[in-house]
Amino acid sequence: MVSVKSDTSLKKKRAARKAIGITVDEDGLRFIRYNPKRGAVEQAGMISLGPVMDDDGVPDLSRHGEELSSWVRQHGLSGSKVHLAAPTSQSFIRLIRVPKVKRKHLRRVTDLEVESSIRFPFEDPIIDYHWIEDESGPEGTMQAFVAAVPRPMVTEMISALNGAGLKIVSVDLETNALMRVMSGSDMLAKGNVMAINFKPKEAEVYLYHRGVPDFVRTFPLETMFEDNLNTWRYGEIVSSVTRIMNFYENTLHEGTERIQDIVITGNAPDKSVILQRLKETFEGLSVSEIDLSPYFADVSVDNRDSYAVALGLALKGGA
């Protein structure tokens, strides 16, 4: 996606070489080394750091150089090719329609459309496009997937991780990474699918339209209490999901689209309770959980589901 070496297709086939996926969250970094020949994870791990994200969700890894270098050496990752995820809170995506022209003119045509119709929420963006042939729109047009992340943030993340001994070959979006995992089990077969990735302090919502990322949004999570008095937490989750669903269906798509499935993953100790609350609230929808167990047949790791995005990055394979 938003890449050091940019792919030519959004739904790029998985490569045959090993690669590593790394995510940066408020509780630290996670990595996955995936073996495509065996179709399984062969190594996974996490480093817990001090405060990584600022109040705007921008990671600052420069203060953790020595810790990162030691962690890279400890896990034998020095010199490894890495696909890195940009934080969802600092990512922008949009599906737009552009005239169907010869490939050599597509970027210029898309540049003009973006300049006239999109205002990015941050300065100095790195912008990447992927074009999708489809028959759902007006004749003579095609879809363009627009992705953007802030250049200063990406540059600093790459510098810190390369300085720790890694070799960053691409920076991708978390919604794209999870798309690869879900595509492997036909979870994107329906027209519109909502995926919710739970993290310690927030949930990230990814909407997919006909198998392609269409919209992302985050919402904060109330703290979970061990005495089970978490009614407010679950009420806020349901309310946030409902608001995002209404916006997606009635504002973004003007009532022409409806979400059919909700799938959840991520690091929430009460995920089973959340799953049940969503099933009770959205009775007409299919609500399920992403099953990562087939990928982890040979590796045991705490909070396995928190590695879903790192797995999707590693599925890109070696560059």
C-alpha positions as CSV (number, residue, x, y, z in Angstrom):
1,M,0.0,0.0,0.0
2,V,1.6,3.3,1.1
3,S,4.9,1.8,0.3
4,V,8.6,2.1,0.1
5,K,8.2,-0.3,-2.8
6,S,4.7,0.2,-4.0
7,D,2.5,-2.8,-5.0
8,T,0.6,-2.7,-8.3
9,S,-2.6,-4.3,-7.0
10,L,-4.6,-3.8,-3.9
11,K,-5.4,-7.5,-3.7
12,K,-1.8,-8.5,-4.4
13,K,-1.2,-12.3,-4.3
14,R,0.8,-13.6,-1.3
15,A,4.5,-13.8,-2.2
16,A,6.4,-17.0,-1.8
17,R,9.2,-15.6,0.4
18,K,9.2,-15.2,4.2
19,A,8.6,-11.7,5.6
20,I,7.9,-10.0,8.9
21,G,4.9,-7.9,9.8
22,I,5.2,-5.3,12.6
23,T,2.5,-3.2,14.3
24,V,3.0,-0.3,16.7
25,D,0.3,0.2,19.3
26,E,0.0,2.1,22.6
27,D,1.2,-1.0,24.5
28,G,4.3,-1.7,22.3
29,L,5.4,-3.5,19.1
30,R,4.3,-6.9,17.9
31,F,5.9,-8.9,15.1
32,I,5.0,-12.0,13.1
33,R,7.3,-14.1,10.9
34,Y,5.2,-16.1,8.5
35,N,6.3,-19.1,6.4
36,P,4.3,-19.2,3.2
37,K,5.5,-22.6,2.2
38,R,4.1,-24.1,5.4
39,G,1.2,-21.6,5.6
40,A,1.9,-21.0,9.3
41,V,3.4,-18.5,11.7
42,E,6.9,-19.6,12.7
43,Q,7.7,-16.8,15.1
44,A,5.8,-14.1,17.1
45,G,6.6,-11.8,19.9
46,M,6.1,-8.4,21.5
47,I,8.1,-5.7,23.2
48,S,6.3,-3.6,25.8
49,L,7.6,0.0,25.8
50,G,6.8,3.1,27.8
51,P,4.4,5.6,26.3
52,V,4.6,5.1,22.5
53,M,1.7,7.2,21.2
54,D,1.1,10.9,21.8
55,D,-2.3,12.4,22.4
56,D,-3.0,12.4,18.6
57,G,-2.1,8.8,18.1
58,V,1.3,9.5,16.6
59,P,4.0,7.0,17.6
60,D,7.4,8.2,18.8
61,L,9.9,5.4,18.6
62,S,13.0,7.6,18.7
63,R,13.2,7.5,22.5
64,H,13.3,3.7,22.5
65,G,16.3,3.1,20.2
66,E,18.4,1.0,22.6
67,E,15.4,-1.1,23.7
68,L,14.4,-1.8,20.1
69,S,17.9,-2.7,19.0
70,S,18.2,-5.2,21.8
71,W,14.8,-6.7,21.0
72,V,15.7,-7.1,17.4
73,R,18.9,-8.9,18.2
74,Q,17.2,-11.0,20.9
75,H,14.7,-12.4,18.3
76,G,17.2,-12.8,15.5
77,L,15.5,-10.1,13.4
78,S,18.6,-8.1,12.3
79,G,18.5,-7.3,8.6
80,S,15.0,-8.8,8.2
81,K,12.7,-7.3,5.6
82,V,9.6,-5.8,7.3
83,H,6.2,-4.7,6.4
84,L,5.1,-2.0,8.8
85,A,1.6,-0.8,9.7
86,A,0.8,2.9,9.9
87,P,-1.6,3.7,12.8
88,T,-5.2,3.8,11.8
89,S,-5.8,7.0,13.6
90,Q,-3.3,8.6,11.2
91,S,-4.5,6.9,8.1
92,F,-6.9,8.1,5.4
93,I,-8.7,6.0,2.7
94,R,-11.3,6.8,0.1
95,L,-12.8,5.0,-2.8
96,I,-13.5,7.3,-5.8
97,R,-14.5,6.9,-9.4
98,V,-12.1,8.1,-12.2
99,P,-12.3,8.0,-16.0
100,K,-11.2,4.7,-17.5
101,V,-8.1,5.7,-19.5
102,K,-4.9,4.0,-20.6
103,R,-2.8,2.8,-17.6
104,K,0.0,5.3,-18.3
105,H,-2.5,8.2,-17.8
106,L,-4.2,6.7,-14.7
107,R,-2.1,8.4,-12.1
108,R,-2.4,11.9,-13.6
109,V,-6.2,11.5,-14.0
110,T,-6.5,10.3,-10.4
111,D,-4.2,13.1,-9.2
112,L,-6.6,15.7,-10.7
113,E,-9.6,14.0,-9.2
114,V,-8.0,13.9,-5.8
115,E,-6.9,17.5,-5.9
116,S,-10.4,18.6,-6.8
117,S,-12.5,16.4,-4.4
118,I,-10.4,15.3,-1.4
119,R,-9.1,17.3,1.5
120,F,-6.7,15.3,3.6
121,P,-6.8,15.6,7.4
122,F,-3.1,16.1,7.8
123,E,-0.3,18.1,6.1
124,D,2.4,16.6,3.7
125,P,0.7,13.3,3.0
126,I,2.2,10.3,1.2
127,I,-0.5,9.3,-1.2
128,D,-0.9,5.9,-3.0
129,Y,-3.5,4.7,-5.5
130,H,-4.7,1.4,-6.6
131,W,-7.2,1.0,-9.4
132,I,-9.9,-1.6,-9.4
133,E,-11.9,-2.6,-12.5
134,D,-15.5,-3.1,-11.7
135,E,-18.8,-3.1,-13.5
136,S,-20.9,-1.5,-10.8
137,G,-20.4,2.1,-11.8
138,P,-21.1,4.3,-14.8
139,E,-19.7,3.2,-18.1
140,G,-16.2,4.5,-18.9
141,T,-15.2,4.7,-15.3
142,M,-13.3,2.6,-12.7
143,Q,-12.7,2.7,-9.0
144,A,-9.6,4.2,-7.5
145,F,-8.6,3.3,-3.9
146,V,-6.8,6.3,-2.4
147,A,-4.7,5.8,0.7
148,A,-2.7,8.5,2.6
149,V,-0.5,8.8,5.7
150,P,1.5,11.7,7.1
151,R,5.0,11.8,5.6
152,P,6.8,13.0,8.8
153,M,5.3,10.2,10.9
154,V,6.2,7.5,8.4
155,T,9.7,8.9,7.9
156,E,10.4,8.9,11.6
157,M,9.0,5.4,12.1
158,I,11.1,4.0,9.3
159,S,14.2,5.7,10.6
160,A,13.8,4.4,14.1
161,L,13.2,0.8,13.1
162,N,15.9,0.8,10.4
163,G,18.2,2.2,13.0
164,A,17.3,-0.7,15.3
165,G,18.6,-3.2,12.6
166,L,15.5,-3.9,10.6
167,K,14.9,-3.2,6.9
168,I,11.5,-1.6,6.2
169,V,10.3,-2.5,2.7
170,S,6.8,-1.2,2.9
171,V,4.4,0.8,5.1
172,D,0.8,-0.5,4.8
173,L,-2.6,0.3,6.4
174,E,-4.0,-1.9,9.1
175,T,-7.3,-2.2,7.3
176,N,-5.4,-3.7,4.3
177,A,-3.5,-6.1,6.5
178,L,-6.7,-7.4,8.1
179,M,-8.3,-7.7,4.6
180,R,-5.6,-10.3,3.7
181,V,-6.4,-12.4,6.8
182,M,-10.2,-12.2,6.2
183,S,-9.8,-13.0,2.5
184,G,-8.2,-16.2,3.3
185,S,-11.4,-17.5,4.9
186,D,-13.9,-15.9,2.6
187,M,-15.0,-13.5,5.4
188,L,-15.3,-10.7,2.8
189,A,-17.7,-12.5,0.5
190,K,-20.7,-10.3,1.5
191,G,-21.2,-6.9,-0.1
192,N,-20.5,-4.8,3.0
193,V,-18.5,-6.1,6.1
194,M,-17.6,-4.3,9.3
195,A,-14.5,-5.5,11.1
196,I,-13.7,-4.3,14.6
197,N,-10.1,-4.6,15.9
198,F,-10.0,-4.1,19.7
199,K,-6.9,-2.6,21.3
200,P,-6.2,-1.8,24.9
201,K,-7.6,1.7,24.8
202,E,-9.5,2.0,21.6
203,A,-11.3,0.0,18.9
204,E,-10.6,0.4,15.2
205,V,-13.5,-0.1,12.7
206,Y,-12.7,-1.1,9.1
207,L,-15.6,-1.2,6.6
208,Y,-15.2,-3.2,3.4
209,H,-17.3,-2.7,0.3
210,R,-17.2,-5.7,-2.1
211,G,-14.0,-6.9,-0.6
212,V,-12.2,-3.6,-0.7
213,P,-11.5,-1.2,2.2
214,D,-14.0,1.6,2.1
215,F,-13.9,3.5,5.4
216,V,-12.0,3.5,8.7
217,R,-12.9,5.0,12.1
218,T,-11.7,4.6,15.7
219,F,-13.5,5.0,19.0
220,P,-12.2,5.0,22.6
221,L,-12.9,2.1,25.0
222,E,-14.1,2.5,28.5
223,T,-11.8,0.8,31.1
224,M,-12.7,-2.8,31.9
225,F,-13.2,-3.6,35.6
226,E,-12.6,-7.0,37.2
227,D,-15.8,-6.8,39.3
228,N,-17.9,-7.3,36.1
229,L,-19.7,-4.0,36.4
230,N,-19.0,-3.1,32.8
231,T,-22.5,-2.1,31.7
232,W,-21.3,1.3,30.6
233,R,-18.3,-0.1,28.6
234,Y,-20.6,-2.4,26.6
235,G,-23.2,0.3,26.1
236,E,-20.6,2.6,24.7
237,I,-19.3,0.0,22.4
238,V,-22.8,-0.8,21.0
239,S,-23.5,3.0,20.7
240,S,-20.3,3.6,18.8
241,V,-20.8,0.7,16.4
242,T,-24.4,1.9,15.8
243,R,-23.3,5.4,15.0
244,I,-20.5,4.3,12.6
245,M,-22.9,1.9,10.9
246,N,-25.6,4.6,10.5
247,F,-23.0,7.0,9.1
248,Y,-21.6,4.5,6.6
249,E,-25.0,3.3,5.4
250,N,-27.0,6.5,5.4
251,T,-24.4,9.3,4.9
252,L,-21.5,7.8,3.1
253,H,-23.6,5.6,0.8
254,E,-26.9,7.6,1.1
255,G,-29.0,4.6,2.0
256,T,-28.0,2.5,-1.0
257,E,-25.8,0.0,1.0
258,R,-26.4,-2.1,4.1
259,I,-23.8,-3.9,6.3
260,Q,-24.4,-7.7,6.3
261,D,-21.6,-9.0,8.6
262,I,-19.7,-7.9,11.6
263,V,-16.5,-9.6,12.6
264,I,-14.3,-8.9,15.6
265,T,-10.7,-9.5,16.5
266,G,-7.9,-8.0,18.7
267,N,-6.9,-7.7,22.3
268,A,-9.9,-7.5,24.6
269,P,-10.1,-9.8,27.6
270,D,-13.9,-9.6,27.5
271,K,-14.2,-10.2,23.7
272,S,-16.6,-13.1,24.2
273,V,-19.0,-10.8,26.1
274,I,-18.6,-8.1,23.5
275,L,-19.4,-10.6,20.8
276,Q,-22.6,-11.7,22.6
277,R,-23.7,-8.1,23.1
278,L,-23.2,-7.3,19.4
279,K,-25.2,-10.5,18.5
280,E,-28.0,-9.4,20.7
281,T,-28.1,-5.9,19.4
282,F,-27.7,-6.6,15.7
283,E,-29.9,-9.7,15.4
284,G,-30.4,-9.4,11.6
285,L,-26.6,-9.5,10.9
286,S,-24.0,-12.3,11.1
287,V,-21.7,-11.5,14.0
288,S,-18.6,-13.6,14.4
289,E,-14.9,-13.7,15.4
290,I,-11.9,-14.1,13.2
291,D,-10.2,-17.4,13.9
292,L,-6.4,-17.2,13.8
293,S,-5.8,-20.7,15.2
294,P,-4.9,-22.3,11.8
295,Y,-2.0,-19.9,11.4
296,F,-0.6,-20.6,14.9
297,A,-0.6,-24.4,14.9
298,D,3.1,-24.5,15.8
299,V,3.5,-21.3,17.8
300,S,2.0,-20.4,21.2
301,V,1.7,-16.7,22.1
302,D,-0.2,-14.7,24.7
303,N,-3.2,-12.7,23.3
304,R,-2.9,-14.3,19.9
305,D,-5.7,-12.3,18.4
306,S,-3.8,-9.1,19.0
307,Y,-1.5,-10.2,16.2
308,A,-4.1,-10.3,13.5
309,V,-2.8,-7.1,11.7
310,A,0.9,-8.2,12.1
311,L,-0.1,-11.5,10.4
312,G,-1.8,-9.7,7.6
313,L,1.3,-7.7,7.0
314,A,3.5,-10.8,7.0
315,L,1.2,-12.4,4.4
316,K,2.5,-9.9,1.9
317,G,5.7,-12.0,1.7
318,G,9.3,-11.0,1.0
319,A,10.0,-8.2,-1.3
